[in-house]
Amino acid sequence: MRIADKIVEDFLQHSGKVTAEQLAQLREQEKSEKRPLQDLAVAGNIITEKDLTKLYADAVDVPFVDLNPKDIKRELFKQLPERIARQYNAVVFDVDKDGIKYVAMADPDDIQAVNFLQKQLGNNLRVYVAPENQIQAALDTYRGNIAGELTKVISSDELSPEEDEETVDENDLKEDSPIAQTVNLIIEYGVKAGASDIHIEPREKYVVVRYRIDGILREANKLPRRVLNALVSRIKILANLKIDEHRAPQDGRFKIAVGSQVFALRVSTLPIVDGEKVVMRILNESVKAATLEELGFWGNALKLLEQAIVQPHGMILVTGPTGSGKSTTLFSVLSQLNTPSVNISTVEDPVEYRIQGVNQTQVNPIAGMTFANGLRSLLRQDPNIIMVGEIRDTETADLAVQAALTGHLVFSTLHTSDAATCLPRLMDMGVEPFLIASTVRVVIGQRLVRRLCQDCRELYTPDDGVINRIREAFALQSAHDFAEINDLERQALKDGIGLDKTGDGKAAISDLSSTDKTIERLWRAHEDGCATCNHTGYKGRIGIYEVLDNNQPVQKAIVTNSTSEALETLAVDGGMITMHVDGLIKSLRGQTTLEEVLRVTAASKE
């Protein structure tokens, strides 16, 4: 759907989505980047594609439909061949009892497409307009059961069970070979399932394929042992690795298109006892950065972070274990700050997210490109904003602090259990306390928890055992403690965090004046789940955060070499919500479960 720039301007102005200053900036950006105004407005988070499509639907007097591919019955896809559906960006989403076919299109003004569809489907046609990303998602579901297709491809492999598994024929590595199709299907299944990683692991008698979905590894397929070497060799060819090297680990990367989206796969091979194991990290290069609110920031934490990232200089640190979403948080922040007027440079290991317009450098120790050397070089590249993938040693820490002192805004990560522990960790690296106190703006501590499926989650009244567990886990010993949680949850309700099905606008904790405050309701995953969440009860993940503000009391404590416990106490007294409590609020608001919060935070509190 291509909307004229003048119409887009009118939409934005009449809807109140944009100020005159923002509109002028968009026009300038349109001239410099030569991109349509509608694309810039969506990319800049000024308006969503869905809202823009709604406004367009009203203007052209075509009904709008909010298309959910999961709601479309499989038999409806037979109404329109996939080739034609993709050619005209159209999909049949319903047929009523009178035989009227309801078709969603990205561009209902395409008269040629409408005429062709009428010839194909008959005149009993009702045309609707839907966001193009929803159309593309519906088109991607034309493919059937990928796991079943994988079994068919493997069974059609010409290798006999008795054939030597060490032998890899050149025919196995051709684009149209069963092995190549197997690799494609394994990747496609992972993408469709929303996996973050694909594990191909050799066992003594078979090869197991596992997917990490929402942070949990799940076994999906067992393949014949005889395909292992051909499978690994095919992946190595895609990732430009040495196919004759089986004794040393290798790392590579390649891209693949699945449906309408492009994915980068970061490949790591590792020799183990039973053969070579392959892990592929899936990175969606088509997805735009989530906003801070979408990541799970709210309230005072969001306010502090937004204030810190617009400072002209200083340091913002993100902490947490591997897989806690640190790179995603930095990707979101850098995308928000990425404008033609600033120079953003990064040094990363590895480069996970590609950001258009940002100068990203990959660490390469063999060539002498370490974090420290890369950062030293970046300082000569006239940067405004610097991102160092990780502070691992004293030299990198010193350089990052010096960069923050000399007028740069520096982002980086450390592996510590929480935000308060990060500051003593810098001291352990030899950074002077007074330098830490004067350069660090905020420290973000985070974890990822599984998000409850919004379609099948269940509301329940907790019994005394559950309430006592909450009292113990979150140190809620008095009515005052409960009152503080209640206030926070009401703030979350006001901010629109995790609005629940009941829609009653009440908090989960009773608002009594007596000392007997208690939790009246909680959320849990449905035991059997539903089709939306693949019967797991969870779909996607959300972050739980703590944002430590380096205010004056905290700065004084840093200079006197205070412990992390003392720093955390000062931060909480200053209004910081710990990630432990943030998780509790999100569980009360139906975004996750109590069990998930305790699963990811218990280790950090031991």
Backbone hydrogen bonds, N-H to C=O, Kabsch-Sander energy under -0.5 kcal/mol:
donor,donor_aa,acceptor,acceptor_aa,energy
3,I,1,M,-0.6
8,V,4,A,-2.2
9,E,5,D,-2.6
10,D,6,K,-2.1
11,F,7,I,-2.6
12,L,8,V,-2.7
13,Q,9,E,-2.5
14,H,10,D,-2.7
15,S,11,F,-2.0
16,G,12,L,-0.5
16,G,13,Q,-0.8
17,K,12,L,-1.4
18,V,12,L,-0.9
23,L,19,T,-2.4
24,A,20,A,-2.1
25,Q,21,E,-2.1
26,L,22,Q,-2.3
27,R,23,L,-2.2
28,E,24,A,-2.1
29,Q,25,Q,-2.6
30,E,26,L,-2.4
31,K,27,R,-1.9
32,S,28,E,-2.3
33,E,29,Q,-2.9
34,K,30,E,-1.4
35,R,30,E,-0.5
40,L,36,P,-1.7
41,A,37,L,-2.4
42,V,38,Q,-1.9
43,A,39,D,-2.7
44,G,40,L,-2.0
45,N,42,V,-1.7
46,I,41,A,-2.1
47,I,41,A,-1.2
52,L,48,T,-2.5
53,T,49,E,-2.3
54,K,50,K,-2.0
55,L,51,D,-2.2
56,Y,52,L,-2.2
57,A,53,T,-2.6
58,D,54,K,-2.1
59,A,55,L,-1.9
60,V,56,Y,-2.2
61,D,57,A,-0.7
62,V,57,A,-2.1
65,V,129,V,-2.2
67,L,65,V,-1.1
71,D,68,N,-2.1
72,I,68,N,-0.5
72,I,69,P,-1.1
73,K,71,D,-0.5
76,L,73,K,-1.5
77,F,73,K,-0.5
77,F,74,R,-1.2
78,K,75,E,-1.0
79,Q,76,L,-1.5
80,L,77,F,-0.7
85,A,81,P,-2.6
86,R,82,E,-2.6
87,Q,83,R,-1.8
88,Y,84,I,-2.2
89,N,85,A,-0.6
90,A,85,A,-1.9
91,V,104,A,-2.0
93,F,91,V,-0.6
93,F,102,Y,-2.3
94,D,102,Y,-1.1
96,D,100,I,-2.0
99,G,96,D,-2.0
101,K,124,N,-2.7
102,Y,94,D,-3.1
103,V,101,K,-0.6
103,V,126,R,-2.8
104,A,91,V,-2.7
105,M,128,Y,-2.5
106,A,89,N,-1.5
110,D,107,D,-1.6
111,I,109,D,-1.6
114,V,110,D,-2.2
115,N,111,I,-2.7
116,F,112,Q,-2.1
117,L,113,A,-2.5
118,Q,114,V,-2.0
119,K,115,N,-1.8
120,Q,116,F,-2.2
121,L,117,L,-3.0
122,G,118,Q,-2.2
125,L,123,N,-2.6
126,R,101,K,-2.6
128,Y,103,V,-3.1
129,V,63,P,-2.5
130,A,105,M,-2.0
134,Q,131,P,-0.6
135,I,131,P,-2.0
136,Q,132,E,-2.6
137,A,133,N,-1.9
138,A,134,Q,-2.0
139,L,135,I,-2.4
140,D,136,Q,-2.0
141,T,137,A,-0.6
141,T,138,A,-1.0
142,Y,139,L,-1.6
143,R,140,D,-0.8
146,I,144,G,-0.8
149,E,145,N,-2.0
150,L,146,I,-2.4
151,T,147,A,-1.8
152,K,148,G,-1.9
153,V,149,E,-2.5
154,I,150,L,-2.6
155,S,151,T,-2.3
156,S,152,K,-1.2
157,D,154,I,-1.2
163,E,160,S,-1.8
167,T,164,D,-1.3
169,D,167,T,-0.5
172,D,169,D,-1.4
173,L,170,E,-1.0
174,K,171,N,-1.0
177,S,174,K,-1.5
181,Q,177,S,-2.4
182,T,178,P,-2.3
183,V,179,I,-2.4
184,N,180,A,-2.3
185,L,181,Q,-2.5
186,I,182,T,-2.5
187,I,183,V,-2.3
188,E,184,N,-2.8
189,Y,185,L,-2.7
190,G,186,I,-1.8
191,V,187,I,-2.4
192,K,188,E,-2.7
193,A,189,Y,-2.1
194,G,191,V,-1.2
195,A,190,G,-2.9
196,S,212,R,-2.9
197,D,212,R,-0.8
198,I,280,M,-2.4
199,H,210,R,-3.3
200,I,198,I,-0.5
200,I,278,V,-3.2
201,E,199,H,-0.6
201,E,208,V,-2.9
203,R,206,Y,-2.8
207,V,223,L,-2.7
208,V,201,E,-2.7
209,V,221,N,-2.9
210,R,199,H,-2.7
210,R,208,V,-0.5
211,Y,218,R,-2.8
212,R,197,D,-2.3
213,I,211,Y,-0.9
213,I,216,I,-2.6
214,D,194,G,-0.5
214,D,212,R,-0.5
216,I,213,I,-1.8
218,R,211,Y,-2.7
220,A,209,V,-2.8
221,N,209,V,-1.5
223,L,207,V,-3.6
225,R,205,K,-0.7
227,V,224,P,-1.7
228,L,225,R,-1.7
231,L,227,V,-2.6
232,V,228,L,-2.8
233,S,229,N,-2.6
234,R,230,A,-2.2
235,I,231,L,-1.9
236,K,232,V,-2.4
237,I,233,S,-2.3
238,L,234,R,-2.0
239,A,235,I,-2.1
240,N,237,I,-1.1
241,L,236,K,-3.1
243,I,241,L,-0.6
245,E,242,K,-0.9
246,H,244,D,-0.7
250,Q,269,T,-1.2
252,G,267,V,-2.4
253,R,239,A,-0.7
254,F,265,L,-1.8
256,I,263,F,-2.6
258,V,256,I,-0.5
258,V,261,Q,-2.5
259,G,257,A,-0.5
261,Q,258,V,-1.8
263,F,256,I,-3.0
264,A,283,L,-3.2
265,L,254,F,-3.5
266,R,264,A,-0.5
266,R,281,R,-2.3
267,V,252,G,-2.5
267,V,265,L,-0.7
268,S,279,V,-2.2
269,T,250,Q,-2.7
270,L,277,K,-2.4
272,I,275,G,-3.6
275,G,272,I,-1.4
277,K,270,L,-3.0
277,K,275,G,-0.5
278,V,200,I,-2.4
279,V,268,S,-2.6
280,M,198,I,-2.6
281,R,266,R,-2.6
281,R,279,V,-0.5
282,I,196,S,-2.4
283,L,264,A,-2.7
283,L,281,R,-0.5
285,E,262,V,-1.7
285,E,283,L,-0.8
286,S,262,V,-0.9
295,L,291,T,-1.7
296,G,292,L,-1.0
296,G,293,E,-0.6
297,F,292,L,-2.3
301,A,298,W,-0.9
302,L,298,W,-1.2
303,K,299,G,-1.9
304,L,300,N,-2.7
305,L,301,A,-2.1
306,E,302,L,-2.6
307,Q,303,K,-1.9
308,A,304,L,-2.1
309,I,305,L,-2.2
310,V,307,Q,-0.6
311,Q,308,A,-1.4
314,G,408,H,-2.1
315,M,439,T,-2.3
316,I,410,V,-2.8
317,L,442,V,-1.8
318,V,412,S,-2.1
319,T,444,I,-3.6
320,G,414,L,-1.1
324,S,321,P,-1.4
329,T,325,G,-2.1
330,L,326,K,-2.2
331,F,327,S,-2.5
332,S,328,T,-2.2
333,V,329,T,-2.3
334,L,330,L,-3.1
335,S,331,F,-2.1
336,Q,332,S,-1.7
337,L,333,V,-1.8
338,N,334,L,-1.0
339,T,337,L,-1.0
342,V,339,T,-1.7
344,I,342,V,-0.7
345,S,343,N,-0.5
345,S,385,I,-2.4
346,T,359,N,-2.8
347,V,387,M,-2.3
348,E,361,T,-3.0
349,D,350,P,-0.7
352,E,350,P,-1.0
355,I,353,Y,-0.5
356,Q,354,R,-0.5
358,V,355,I,-2.1
359,N,344,I,-2.4
360,Q,358,V,-0.9
361,T,346,T,-1.6
363,V,348,E,-2.8
364,N,369,M,-2.5
367,A,364,N,-0.9
368,G,365,P,-1.3
369,M,364,N,-2.6
370,T,368,G,-1.4
374,G,370,T,-2.9
375,L,371,F,-2.6
376,R,372,A,-2.3
377,S,373,N,-2.0
378,L,374,G,-2.3
379,L,375,L,-1.7
380,R,377,S,-1.5
381,Q,378,L,-2.3
384,N,343,N,-2.7
385,I,343,N,-2.1
386,I,409,L,-2.8
387,M,345,S,-2.1
388,V,411,F,-2.9
389,G,347,V,-3.2
389,G,387,M,-0.6
391,I,413,T,-2.5
392,R,390,E,-0.8
397,A,393,D,-2.2
398,D,394,T,-2.8
399,L,395,E,-2.3
400,A,396,T,-2.5
401,V,397,A,-2.2
402,Q,398,D,-2.5
403,A,399,L,-2.4
404,A,400,A,-2.0
405,L,401,V,-2.0
406,T,402,Q,-1.6
407,G,404,A,-0.9
408,H,403,A,-1.6
409,L,384,N,-2.1
410,V,314,G,-3.0
410,V,408,H,-0.7
411,F,386,I,-2.8
412,S,316,I,-1.7
413,T,388,V,-0.6
414,L,318,V,-1.8
416,T,414,L,-1.1
422,C,418,D,-0.7
422,C,419,A,-0.9
423,L,419,A,-0.6
423,L,420,A,-0.7
425,R,421,T,-1.5
426,L,422,C,-1.6
427,M,423,L,-1.5
428,D,424,P,-2.4
429,M,425,R,-1.2
430,G,427,M,-1.9
431,V,426,L,-2.0
435,L,432,E,-0.9
436,I,432,E,-1.8
437,A,433,P,-2.6
438,S,434,F,-1.4
439,T,435,L,-1.4
440,V,436,I,-2.1
441,R,315,M,-3.3
442,V,315,M,-0.7
443,V,548,L,-1.8
444,I,317,L,-3.2
445,G,443,V,-0.5
445,G,546,E,-2.9
446,Q,319,T,-1.4
447,R,544,I,-1.7
449,V,542,I,-2.7
451,R,540,G,-2.7
452,L,591,Q,-2.5
453,C,537,G,-2.3
457,R,453,C,-1.6
458,E,524,R,-2.9
460,Y,522,L,-2.8
467,I,463,D,-2.2
468,N,464,D,-2.6
469,R,465,G,-1.7
470,I,466,V,-2.1
471,R,467,I,-2.7
472,E,468,N,-2.2
473,A,469,R,-2.8
474,F,470,I,-2.5
475,A,472,E,-0.6
476,L,471,R,-1.8
477,Q,475,A,-1.1
482,F,478,S,-1.9
483,A,479,A,-2.5
484,E,480,H,-2.0
485,I,481,D,-1.9
486,N,482,F,-2.7
487,D,483,A,-2.5
488,L,484,E,-2.2
489,E,485,I,-2.6
490,R,486,N,-2.4
491,Q,487,D,-2.0
492,A,488,L,-2.3
493,L,489,E,-2.5
494,K,490,R,-2.4
495,D,491,Q,-2.2
496,G,493,L,-1.1
497,I,492,A,-3.1
498,G,496,G,-0.6
499,L,496,G,-0.5
503,G,500,D,-0.6
510,S,518,T,-2.5
512,L,510,S,-0.8
517,K,515,T,-1.1
520,E,508,A,-3.4
520,E,518,T,-0.5
521,R,508,A,-0.8
522,L,460,Y,-2.7
524,R,458,E,-2.2
534,N,531,A,-1.0
535,H,530,C,-3.2
536,T,533,C,-0.9
539,K,451,R,-2.7
542,I,449,V,-2.6
543,G,295,L,-2.0
544,I,447,R,-2.2
546,E,445,G,-2.1
548,L,443,V,-3.0
548,L,546,E,-0.6
549,D,547,V,-0.6
550,N,441,R,-2.1
551,N,549,D,-2.3
555,Q,551,N,-2.6
556,K,552,Q,-2.5
557,A,553,P,-1.9
558,I,554,V,-2.2
559,V,555,Q,-2.2
560,T,556,K,-1.3
561,N,558,I,-2.0
562,S,557,A,-2.4
567,L,563,T,-2.1
568,E,564,S,-2.5
569,T,565,E,-2.2
570,L,566,A,-2.2
571,A,567,L,-2.3
572,V,568,E,-2.8
573,D,569,T,-2.3
574,G,570,L,-1.5
575,G,572,V,-1.6
576,M,571,A,-2.5
578,T,576,M,-0.6
582,D,578,T,-2.8
583,G,579,M,-2.3
584,L,580,H,-1.4
585,I,581,V,-2.6
586,K,582,D,-2.1
587,S,583,G,-1.8
588,L,584,L,-2.3
589,R,585,I,-1.7
590,G,587,S,-1.0
591,Q,586,K,-2.7
592,T,586,K,-1.1
597,V,593,T,-1.9
598,L,594,L,-2.3
599,R,595,E,-2.1
600,V,596,E,-1.8
601,T,597,V,-1.6
602,A,598,L,-1.9
605,K,601,T,-0.9
605,K,602,A,-1.0
606,E,602,A,-0.7
606,E,603,A,-0.6
